[in-house]
C-alpha cells in the first residue's frame, strides 16, 4: 500500500464551512483512488469549519502515477439539508515525495462530483492526457450553459443573462460580508434622508445654502472644499483634469465650425495660443438630441455644450467661452467670464449637469462597468480554470457580474434611481450609450495612446495622467512577465483557440463587431496579447477607480454637479438661477446614490492583492511579488506628492483602488 497525505484548506470568509460530509478522490496517470471521507476529529457531526485545515490519508494498493486532478463530492448528513462549502485549495503529498496543489476557490453547492486540476497552468495545446482534454471540454460546455449572453438593449454591450442576484452562479455572487455591508450602506443613507423629511419633498430649494443641511454628517475633505470653491473658474477647469471625468478634455488645434468664437470675445489671439498648445476643448456632442423627460411633473433640460479653456502662464486651466447648444444661433449665446456673475455661473452649472450625464452613462457605466462585464462573461465562457489567462484575470472580475445586475435592477431600470434624477429619459440614456460605444476606440481604452491622441502629454497638474501612465506601465510589466512565461512565441498565441475565442467574444458581444474602432477580434503576437490584457486589468481596476471613487467628493455639493436642470438655459443674458437647479427630492436621491457608489466595501481587495493562490509556478508567483512591490512604491510617491497639494488626487493610489469593478 502507498499513502497520499491530503490537506484540505477551507477559506475564512463567513459561511464558508459546511455541516455536510466531504469526499475526495485522486485521479492520476496510472489510475485513481477510492473516494475517501474527510473526517474532522474535533468536528460536531461531520462539519468542516470556516478556516479549517483538514488532514486526510488516502491509501492505494500501488502508485497512481502523476496526479492529474481531484474529485470532490459533498453529501448531506442524514436529515440535514444541503449546506454550501467554499474550499480554498487541496494539497497532496505523493508517496514519491512530490507536492501537488489544487486551487479551488469556488462554492460547492450540490452533491455532484466536481473536478479540479492541479495548479500548473496549461494552455489547450499543452494537454496530453485524454482525461484532461475531456475534463477541459466538459468544464467549458457547462460554463457556456451557465454564463449566457443577453441583449439588454440594442446598441449597447451584451450582458449576462440573469433576472436577479439569485439567478447568478454562487461563484460570482457577493460574499456574505459584502452583501450585508452593501445593504447597510444603502439603507442608512436612505433612512437618514427619510428621517429628515427630504426624500419625497418635491419643493424647490429656497436658497442654495439650504442644501448644506442634507447629508450634513456625510462629508469629505474634498466635498467641503468643493462647497467653498465651486464657483471659481480655476476650480471649474481643474475638475476636467482631476475630477471624476478626465476623459473628455483635449487640446484644441482648430476651433470647431459650430463654435464661432472671436479673438475679441476672449481677449487673446486664439490662433497664436493654439499654436503654443494653450487652448483646450470639451465637446459634449454625444448628448445632442437625446430624449428628455419630466421629473415630478416638470420637464427637465440637458444641454450639449462646447467649452473652451485657456492654459494661463501660472498653469491654471481657465474656462474662457461656453456655448450650451451645438448649433450656433441668436438664441444660443456664447457665455464669457466677462458676463455677469449670475450668467457665467449658470452657464457653468449647465456644463456641470451635462458632465454628470456624460460621466455616468458614457465614462462610468459603459467604459468600465459594461466592458468589465463583457471581459468577465467571455472569460467564464471560454477559458477553463487551468488556463494561465483565467488564473491571471479571475480576481479582476470579482463581484462585477452581481454589481452590474444590481445596477440594472436598481439604478438604470425603468423605476431605477438614475431615471428618477437625470434629465434624459431611459431612451435617452440608451441613445448616449449607443453613441458612445460607436465612437469608443481601442486606443481610447489604452491610456498612453489616449493621452497622446488628446494632446495632453504636456498639460500641467494632470494627476490622472501622471498616475495612470505609471500604473499602466507597472501593470504592463507585470502582465508581460507572466504571459511571456507561458507564451514563448507568436505562434503559440495564434494556436491558443480558447484565448482567441475570448478575444472574439469580446469583439462580438462587447463592441458589437463594429469595424473601424481598432478593437481586435483576434490576436497574433505576444506583444498584442500583453497590451490587451493590460487594457483589461487597467479598465477593471485603475480606470474604474478614477471615474467612480470621487463621485461623492465632487457631487456631494449638488450645485457643482446638478443631476438635472428644471428650466431651459437662458437664451439671452441677464436671467436668474432661481428654480433651475434640481428640487429637494431629486437632490437627495442623487446625493444618496453618489454616496453609496463612493463607499469602500468592507471586503475590499486592493489592486495587486491576490488572496486566492491560483498560480503555483515560481515565475508568475515572483512576478506577483514584484508587482506588489512596484505598486507600493508608486503609492508612497503619490502620497508624498499629495501632501503638498491643496486638493489631493487619491483615486489612482493603488492601495485605495480595487482589483475589480465591485461598486
N, C-alpha and C positions, 0 to 999 in steps of 0.2 A: 504493500500500500504506500502511496505517496500523499503528502498533505499539502494543501494550499491554505495559507494563512490569509484570511479575508478580513478587512476592516471597513466598516460602513460608517460614513460621516453624514449626519443629518444637519441641515442648516439651522441657524439660531433664530430665524425670524419667527414671529408669533404664529402658532398653529401649525408649524412645520412637522411636528411629530405625529404619530398615529397609534391608535389602540389596536389596529389590525395586525395580523400576522404577516411577516415578510419572508419570502422565499427567494433564494438566489441560486442560479445555475451558471457554471462556467463552460464556455464553448471554445475549443482550441482547434488547431490544425489537424490533430490526430484523434479527436473525439470530444466528448462532453461529459461533465459530471452529472450526478443526480442533483435534483433540486433540494437544497437544504434550508431549513427554517432558521431564521435569525432569532436567537433567544437572548434576552436581556436578563441577567441574573438578578438584578435589583428591580426589575420591572414588575408592575402590578398587571395581572393577566398576561398580556403579550406585547405591551406597547413599546414603541421606540420614542424616546423622549426628544424634545426640542434640544438641538445642540449635542445629541448623543454621539459618542464614538464607540461603535459596537464591534466586537470581535467574533469571528466565526471560523471554524476549521472545516474545510471540505476535503474529504478523503476520496481518492480514486485508486483503482487497482494498479494502474500504470499512469505515467505522464500523458497528458492530453496534448502535449506539444506547445507551440506558441499560442498564447491566448489571443483570440480574435474579438470576442465580445462576451458580455454577460447578459443573462436574462433575469429580470426581476418581476416578481408577481406578488401582489398584496391581496390577502383574503380576509374577509370579515371574521371576527371571533364570535362564534355561537350566535347569540341574539343581537349583537351589536351591528349597527348599520355601517356601511362602507365609510371609512374615515380617510381623508386625503393625507398624503405624505409628500414631503419635499426633501428628498435626499440631495446632498451636495456631490459626493463622489464615493467611489469604491476603490480601495487599494488592495491588490492581491500580490502576495509573496509566493512565487512558484517554488517547487522543490529544487529546481535548478539554481535558485538564488536570484532570479530576476524579479524586479518590481514592476507591476503594471498599475497604471492609474486610469480609471474610467470616469470621466466627468459626466455628471447627470444634470443637476440644476434645473429640474422641471418637476411639476406636480404629477404624482401618480394617483389617479382618482378612481380607477376601476380595478377589476380583478383579472384583467387580461395580462398576458406576458408582454413585457416591454424590453426591447433590446438596446444596449448601449455599447458603443465602440470604445476601444482603447484610445488613450489620449493623443496618440500621434496623428497629426493632421495628414489627410490623404486626399489628393485630387481624384477625379473619376478615373483617369487612366493609370493611377497608381495601384488600383485594386487588382490583386492576382488570384484571390480565393473566390470561388463561385458563391459561397455562402455570403460573403461580404458584399459581393456585387448585388445579390438578390436582396439583401437587407437594405442596401442603399436605395435601390429602386422602390422597394416597398415603403420606405420612410417618405420618399418624395410623393408617391401616389397618395398616401394618407394625408400629407400636408396639402396637396392640391385640393383634396376634398374638404379639408377643414378651413383653409385660408382661401376664400373665393373672392374674385374681383366683383365690384359693384359700381354701376354708373349712378352716382348720386345726383348729378346734374350735367347736362350736356355742356361740353366746353371746358370742364374743369377736371383735374386729375381724378382717376378712379380711386375708390376707397375699398376697404374690406367690407364684405357683406356681413353685417351684424346689426340687428334691430336694437339691441341694448347690451349692457355690460355682461349680463349672464349668458348671452349667446357667444361671447368670446371664449376661446380656449383658455383654460386656467393658467397656462404658462405665460400669457401676455397680459393678464389682469394685474391690477394694483395689489400690493401686499395689504394685509390687514391694517398695518400701521398707516400706510398712505391713505387707504380708504377712509379710515376714521379721521385722520388729520384733514383731508380734503373736505369732508362733510362738515367738520367742526369750523374750519375757516369760513366756509360759505354761510353756515347758519349764524355764527356770531356776528358777521358783518351785517347780514340782513336784519337780525334781531335788534341790533343797536339802532339801525335806521328806523325800524318799526316802532321801537320804544320812544324814539324822538318824534314820531308822528310825521316823518318826511316821505316815506316810501310811496304813498298814494296821494300825496299832496300835489295837485295839478296847477296850483297857482304859480304865477311868475315871481321871481325874486324882487323884493322891494329895493334892495341895494346889493351890489356885488359883494360887499364886505360881509353880508349875512351868510355867504357860503362857508365862511370860516367856522361856523357852528356845526357844520356837517363833518362827521368823522374827526371831531376835534381830538380824539385820543389816538387816531391812526395817522401819524405824521412821520415824515422822514426829514433828515437834514436837508436833502435836496428839494423836497416838496416845500419846505419852509423858504428856501432860497428862491424857488420859482415864484412863490406868492409875493415876495418883495421885489423881484426884478422882471416880472413877466412883461411889463410894458416897455422895457428898454430895447432899443434896436440891436445893440450889441448882443444881448442875450437871445433875442429872436434869431439872429444869424448863427449864434453858437449852437443852437439846438439842431440845425440842419447838418452839423458835423458830428455832434456827440450826444444828441438826444436819441429817441427810440427809432428814428427813421433817417439814418445816414446814407440811404441808398438812392436818393433822387437827385441830389445836387450834382452839377457837373460844370466844368469850365466852359465858358461861352466864347466861341471864336467868331461867331456871326449871329447877329440878332435875328430871331425868328421873324418871318414876314408878317405874322399876325400880332406882333408886339411892337407897335410904332413909337418907339422912344426916341427922343431927340437929345442932342447934347445939352440943349438949353434946359430941358427938364431936369437933368441930373447934374448939371453944372460941372461937366467934365467932358473930355474928348473920349467917347466910348471906343472909337477905333484905336486910339493910342493905348488906352487901358486894356483893351482886349489883346493887343499885341504883347503887352507886358505880362499877360496872364492874370490880370487883376479882376476880371469880370466873371461872375458865376450865375448859373441859371437853374431854377427849379420849374418844371413844366408839368402840371397836373392834368395833361390832356386825357389821361386814362379815365378821368371822372366826367368827361364831357358827355352830356346827353343821357346820363343814367336816370332811370326812373326814380322819382321821389315819392314821398308818402306823407300821410298825416300822423301826428302824434297827439293824442288827447283832443282830436278834432281839428287840429291846426296843421296846415300844410307846412312842411319843412323845406329848407333850402340848402343846396350844396353847390358850390362853385367849382370850376376847373381853372384855377388861376395860373398865371405866369408871374414869377418873382425874380427880379434881378438883384444881384448882390455885388458890392464893390469891396475888394480887399484893401484896407487902408494902410498907410505906411506903418502904423503901430500894430499891424497884423490882426485887425478885427474884421470880421465879415459882416458888413453893414447892408441892410436892405435899402435899395435906392429907388425902386419902382415896383408897383404891384398892379396888375390888370386881372380882374376877378373872373372874366369870361374869356373864352378862346377867340371869339370873333370881335375885332375892333368895331366900335360903334359910338355914336354920340352919347348913348345911354350906358356906355361901358367905359367910364373914365379910367385913366391911369392915375393911381394914387401915389403921392410922393411924400417924403418926410417933411417937406415944406408946407404941406396941407395942415389944417387944424389938427390939434392933438386927437380929437374925437374921430375925425375922418380917417386918419392914418392908423389909429388903434383898431377901428372897426375893420379896415382892410386886412390888417394882420390877423385879426381874430377869424375872419373868413378863410384865410390861408391856413391857420392852425386847425380849423374844422375840416378843411379839405385834407390836410395832412393826416388827421385821425383816420379818415376813411381809406386813404391810400396806404397808410401804415397797417391798419388792422386787416384789411382784406388782401392786399397785394403782397406787402412785405412780410407780414407776420403769418397770416393764415396760409396763403398759397406757398410762399417761398421757404417756409420752414415746416409748419405742421403737415400740410398735404404732401409735400415732397418727401418728408421723413416717413410718412405712412407708406408711400409708394416704395421707397427703399426697403422698408421692413417687410411688407407683404411679399414683394418679389423675392427677398432673401428667404423667407419662410417657405415659399412655394417651390423654390428652385435649387436651394443649396442645403445639403444634408449637414447634420451636426458635426460630422467628422472632417468636413472641408475647412481649410485654413481661413477662407473668407467668412464663413459662419462664425468661427471662433473669434475672429478679429472684430466683427461687426455686431455680434449679438447684444452686447451691453449698450451699444449705441442705438438700439431700437427699444430699449426698456421702457415700458408703460406707454409708448407712443400710440398704440392702437386704442387703448382704453381712453386716454385723454382726448383723442380725436372723436371717438364715439360719443363721449360726454359733450364735446363741443357741438356735434351735430344735433344732439338732443336738447341741450340747454342754452347754447349760445346762438347758433345760426338757423335753428328750425323756425317754422312759422310763428311759434309762440316763444321763441328764444329771446334772450336778453338783448343781443345786438339789434335785431329788427325793432325792438322797443325804443332804443335810444339813438339810433343813427338816422340820418336824413334820408338815405336811399331805401327803397323798398327791397324786399328779398330778391326780386327780379333784377333790381339794380345792382345788388351785391353780386349776383351771378354774372352780370354784364362786366363788372370790374374784374372779376376772376378770369373770365374768358379773355378779355382784352390783355390782361397782364400775362397770362400763360402764353398767348400767341406772340408776345414780344420778349419772353424770357429766353435768353441765350445761355449756352454753356459757359461762355466767358463771363457772363454776369454772375454766375454762381461760384466763380473762382476768383477770390479777392485780389490776387496780384494783377490779373487781366482786367478785372472790373475797375480797379483804381486807375490803371493806366488808360483805359478807354474813356473814362470820365474826366481825364486830365487833372487828377487830384494828387499827383505824386508830390508836388511841392507846396500845397496849401498848408499854412502853419496851424498848429494847435488842433490837429485832426487825430484824436487819440483812438478812435475806432480804426482808422487806417494803420496807425503805428502798432497797436496791439494785435490787430487782426493779421497783419502781414507776418509778425513774429510767430503768432500761433499757427498760421498756415505752414510756415517753414518748419516748425517743430513737428507738427502732425505729419507733414510730407516726409520728413526724415525718418520718423517712426514707421510709417507705412512702408516706406522703401526698404528699411531693414528687415521687416517681417516678410513682405511679399517677395522680395528678391531671394530670400532663403528658399522659398517654395517654387518660384518660377525662375529658372536659370537662363531662359532664353525666350524670345518672342514666340517661337513655335509652340511652346507649352501653354502660353496664354491662348493662342488660337485653337489649340486642341481641347481646351477645357470646356466641354459642352455645357456644364452646369453654370459656370461663370458667364458664358456667352448668353445663356437663357436668362440669367439675372439681368444682364445689361439690356437685352432685347425687350424684356417685360417692362422695365422702367421706361424705355423709349416709347413703347406702345401705350401703356396704361398711365404713365405719369405725364408724358409730353404729347400724348395722342398722335404719335408718329408724324409730328409736324416737321416737314423738311425746312431747311434754311436756318434752323436755330443753332446748329452746331452740336446739338446733343447727340452723343454717339449711340448708334444702335448695335454696334459690336466693337470689340477692342482687338487690336492687332499686335501691340507691343507691351512689354513690361512697363515702360515709362507711361504709356497711356493708362494702364491699369492703376499704377500708383497715383497718378493725378486724379483719376476718377474716384478712387476710394478715399483719397484725401478730401475731395469735394464733399463726399457723403458724410464723413465724420465731422468736417467743419460745419456743414449745414445743420447737422443734428445737435451740435454742442455749441460752438462759439457763435455762429450766426444767430441761432435761436436766442441765446443769452443776450446778445447785443440788442435785439429788437423786442425782447419780452421783459427782461428783468427791470427795466426802468420805467415801465408804464405808469406805475403809481407815482414815482418820483416826479415825472413831468406832466401827469394828468390829474394828480391829486388836488391841484388847484384848478378847478374847471375852466375858468376864463382862459387859461393857457392852452387848453385842449377841449374846446366845445365839441361834444359829440353830434350836435346838430345846431341849426340856426332857425329861429322861428319867424324871422322876417327876411324878405329878399334883401340883397345888398343895395346900398344906395346907388341910384342912377345919376344923381347929382351930388355934389359935395355940400356939406352943411347939415347932415342929419344926426340923429342921436342913436345910442345903442339900447335904450330902454325897451324891454320886451323882446330883444333879438336873441339873447342867449337862451339855452335850454331852461325849461321850467324846473321847479323843485324836484318833482318825481323823476324826471329824466336825468337830472344832475346826480341824484343819489344812487340811482340804478347804475349809472355809468361809473361812479366812484367805487361802488361795491364790486363791480366787475373788475375794474383795473386793480383794486386792492387784492382781490383773490388771485388774479393772474400773476401778481408780482411776489407772492409768498414763496419762501424757501420751504420745500417739503421736509417732513421730519426724517424721512429715509433718503435724504439727498446723497447722491453719488457723484463726486466731482470728476471732471474730465481727467482721464489718466488713471483713475482708480478702477481696478478690476477685481472686485471681491470674489468673483467666480473664476476658478482656475481651469480655463479651457485648454490652454497650451501647457505642455509639459516638456517641450524640447528646449534645449539650452539657448539657442539663438533668439527665438521670439520672447522667451522669458527675460533674457538680458535686455532686449530691445524695450520691453515694458518698463524695466527699472530705469533705463536711460531716459525714456520718455518722461517718466515721473520726475526725475531729477531736473530735466530741462524746463518742465512746467513750473517747478518750484522756484527756479532761478528767475524765470520770467515774472512770476507772481511777486517776488521780492522787489524786482525792478519797477513794476507797476506801482506797488505800494510806496516805494521811495519817491517816485515822481508825483504821485497823488498827494503826498504830504505837503507839497508846495503849491498845489492848485487851489484856487478859490472854489471851483466846482470839481471835485474828484471824479475821474472816469473809472468806474469799478467793474463795468459789465463784461469786460473781456479778461478779467483776472481769472486764471484757470482754477483757482481754489474756490471761486464763487459761482462757477458755471457747471451745469450738469452734463453728464456724459451723453444724455439723450433728451428728446423732447418729452417732458413729463408733466408740464403745466401749461 
